[in-house]
Amino acid sequence: MTKNDLEQLILKYGDDIYRFCYHLTGSRDDADDLYQDTMCKAYEVRKRIKNPEDDSLLNKERNYCLGIAVRLYKNSYRKKTKQITESLDDEEKEFGEKLAAGEETEEIVWKRELSQKVRNSIQSLPLKQRSVIYLFYYSELSIKEISSLLRIPSGTVKSRLNTAKNALKEELEGMWHE
């Protein structure tokens, strides 16, 4: 991967990779750091990324970068176990925009609370399950792609995904009955 290849990757998939970093970390500051570290590491190991016989080269490079992000996050997560905080500034801005657009205040608040509950539920999952959820649902990777990224068998990916979905279902259903 050359400097130009990295620029193309960032132009085409930078937002996807950043969003994944944000979902994984849960905060903008941590996502910024993880994204930057991921891109630096991708450039460092660029010779391992490129497969000249592949037609969908940039997509493979994107997936490789998502794998780098997961591994970097796991390493930093092991070192520090701090409480994850959400940036309220973005939510306040979004709230103001929706009010200006004419949405009902009650509906906006309900959607925001529901979204926050889902995010908190996902964040409460063990890292192994959380990573699989984000890769499958937010990055829209297949079981096979996740298996390759995380370097684990497909059956393990399916198991983690199923366990995570069941835990989320149980927790979120419990919220409705409170």
C-alpha positions as CSV (number, residue, x, y, z in Angstrom):
1,M,0.0,0.0,0.0
2,T,1.4,3.3,-1.0
3,K,0.7,6.7,0.4
4,N,-1.8,7.2,-2.5
5,D,-3.5,3.9,-1.8
6,L,-3.9,4.9,1.9
7,E,-5.4,8.2,0.7
8,Q,-7.9,6.3,-1.5
9,L,-8.8,4.0,1.3
10,I,-9.4,6.9,3.7
11,L,-11.5,8.7,1.0
12,K,-13.6,5.7,0.2
13,Y,-13.9,3.9,3.6
14,G,-12.5,6.3,6.2
15,D,-16.0,7.2,7.5
16,D,-16.9,3.5,7.8
17,I,-13.7,2.8,9.7
18,Y,-14.2,5.8,11.9
19,R,-17.8,4.9,12.7
20,F,-16.7,1.4,13.6
21,C,-14.1,2.9,15.9
22,Y,-16.7,5.1,17.5
23,H,-19.1,2.2,18.1
24,L,-16.4,0.1,19.5
25,T,-15.0,2.7,21.9
26,G,-18.2,4.6,22.7
27,S,-16.7,8.1,22.7
28,R,-15.5,10.5,20.1
29,D,-12.1,11.2,21.8
30,D,-11.3,7.5,22.0
31,A,-12.6,6.9,18.5
32,D,-10.3,9.6,17.2
33,D,-7.3,8.0,18.8
34,L,-8.3,4.5,17.7
35,Y,-8.9,5.7,14.1
36,Q,-5.6,7.5,14.0
37,D,-3.7,4.5,15.5
38,T,-5.5,2.2,13.0
39,M,-4.5,4.2,10.0
40,C,-0.9,4.5,11.3
41,K,-0.7,0.8,11.9
42,A,-2.2,0.1,8.4
43,Y,0.5,2.1,6.8
44,E,3.1,0.4,8.9
45,V,2.0,-3.1,7.8
46,R,0.9,-2.0,4.3
47,K,2.9,-4.8,2.6
48,R,0.7,-7.4,4.3
49,I,-2.5,-5.7,3.2
50,K,-2.2,-5.5,-0.5
51,N,-3.2,-8.5,-2.6
52,P,-2.7,-7.6,-6.3
53,E,-4.8,-10.4,-7.7
54,D,-7.9,-9.2,-5.8
55,D,-10.6,-7.2,-7.7
56,S,-12.1,-5.7,-4.5
57,L,-8.8,-4.5,-3.1
58,L,-10.1,-1.4,-1.3
59,N,-12.8,-3.4,0.4
60,K,-10.3,-6.0,1.6
61,E,-8.1,-3.2,2.9
62,R,-11.1,-1.8,4.7
63,N,-11.7,-5.1,6.4
64,Y,-8.1,-5.5,7.3
65,C,-8.2,-2.0,8.9
66,L,-11.3,-3.0,10.9
67,G,-9.3,-6.0,12.1
68,I,-6.5,-3.7,13.1
69,A,-8.9,-1.5,15.0
70,V,-10.3,-4.5,16.9
71,R,-6.9,-5.7,17.9
72,L,-5.7,-2.2,18.9
73,Y,-8.8,-1.6,20.9
74,K,-8.5,-5.0,22.7
75,N,-4.9,-4.1,23.7
76,S,-5.9,-0.7,25.0
77,Y,-9.0,-2.1,26.7
78,R,-6.9,-4.6,28.6
79,K,-4.7,-1.8,29.8
80,K,-7.4,0.6,30.9
81,T,-10.9,-0.2,32.1
82,K,-12.5,3.1,32.4
83,Q,-16.1,4.1,32.3
84,I,-17.2,5.0,28.8
85,T,-18.9,8.4,28.5
86,E,-21.0,9.7,25.7
87,S,-20.6,13.1,24.2
88,L,-23.7,15.2,25.0
89,D,-22.8,18.0,22.7
90,D,-23.6,15.9,19.6
91,E,-26.9,14.7,21.1
92,E,-27.9,18.3,22.0
93,K,-27.1,19.5,18.5
94,E,-29.1,16.6,17.0
95,F,-32.0,17.4,19.4
96,G,-32.1,21.0,18.4
97,E,-32.1,20.1,14.7
98,K,-35.0,17.7,15.2
99,L,-36.9,20.3,17.1
100,A,-36.4,22.8,14.3
101,A,-37.6,20.2,11.8
102,G,-40.9,20.0,13.7
103,E,-40.7,16.6,15.4
104,E,-42.6,16.3,18.6
105,T,-40.5,16.8,21.7
106,E,-41.8,13.6,23.4
107,E,-41.0,11.5,20.3
108,I,-37.5,12.9,20.1
109,V,-36.8,12.3,23.7
110,W,-38.2,8.7,23.5
111,K,-36.1,7.9,20.4
112,R,-33.0,9.4,22.1
113,E,-33.6,7.4,25.3
114,L,-34.2,4.2,23.3
115,S,-31.0,4.7,21.3
116,Q,-29.1,5.4,24.5
117,K,-30.4,2.2,26.1
118,V,-29.4,0.1,23.1
119,R,-25.9,1.6,23.0
120,N,-25.6,1.1,26.8
121,S,-26.7,-2.5,26.4
122,I,-24.2,-3.2,23.7
123,Q,-21.5,-1.5,25.7
124,S,-22.3,-3.7,28.6
125,L,-21.5,-6.9,26.6
126,P,-18.1,-8.5,26.9
127,L,-15.6,-7.2,24.4
128,K,-15.6,-10.4,22.3
129,Q,-19.4,-10.3,21.8
130,R,-19.5,-6.5,21.4
131,S,-16.9,-6.6,18.6
132,V,-18.8,-9.3,16.7
133,I,-22.1,-7.3,17.0
134,Y,-20.5,-4.1,15.6
135,L,-18.7,-5.9,12.8
136,F,-21.8,-7.8,11.8
137,Y,-24.5,-5.1,12.2
138,Y,-22.7,-1.8,11.9
139,S,-19.9,-2.7,9.5
140,E,-22.1,-5.2,7.7
141,L,-19.4,-7.9,7.4
142,S,-20.3,-11.5,6.8
143,I,-19.6,-14.3,9.3
144,K,-16.7,-15.5,7.1
145,E,-15.2,-12.0,6.9
146,I,-15.5,-11.5,10.7
147,S,-13.9,-14.9,11.2
148,S,-11.0,-13.9,9.0
149,L,-10.6,-10.5,10.7
150,L,-10.6,-11.8,14.2
151,R,-8.7,-15.0,13.3
152,I,-11.3,-17.3,14.9
153,P,-13.5,-20.1,13.5
154,S,-16.8,-19.2,11.9
155,G,-18.6,-21.3,14.5
156,T,-17.1,-19.1,17.2
157,V,-18.3,-16.0,15.5
158,K,-21.8,-17.4,15.2
159,S,-21.8,-18.5,18.8
160,R,-20.7,-15.1,20.0
161,L,-23.2,-13.3,17.8
162,N,-26.0,-15.6,19.0
163,T,-25.0,-15.1,22.7
164,A,-24.8,-11.4,22.3
165,K,-28.2,-11.2,20.5
166,N,-29.8,-13.2,23.2
167,A,-28.3,-11.1,26.0
168,L,-29.4,-7.9,24.3
169,K,-32.9,-9.3,23.7
170,E,-33.3,-10.3,27.3
171,E,-32.0,-7.0,28.6
172,L,-34.0,-4.8,26.3
173,E,-37.2,-6.8,26.8
174,G,-36.7,-6.3,30.5
175,M,-36.6,-2.6,30.0
176,W,-40.1,-2.6,28.4
177,H,-41.6,-4.5,31.3
178,E,-40.3,-2.1,34.0
